[in-house]
Amino acid sequence: MSLLDFMIKSQPSRIINVSSVAHAAGQINFRDLNSEKGYHMTLAYNQSKLATLMFTKELAKHLQGRDCKTFTI
């Protein structure tokens, strides 16, 4: 059983992800997601925070209609 399956089975449940205001400066570099071609600490951090928000939003769509809520703080 996956963690997500467990969360769904344990309804009502909450999934909380941690981000920061740095997401506002983030851009997803789809050509180099892992920063293998070039690494800049701040850009990587901003991208990771934006990705966290995007993931949480997609997870909320997946869980729609279930009593399992997602939040990003």
Protein Blocks (a to p, Z undefined) as FASTA:
>chain_A
ZZklmmmmmpccdddddddfklmmpccdfklmnomnoccfklmmmmmmmmmmmmmmmmmm
mmgoiacdcddZZ
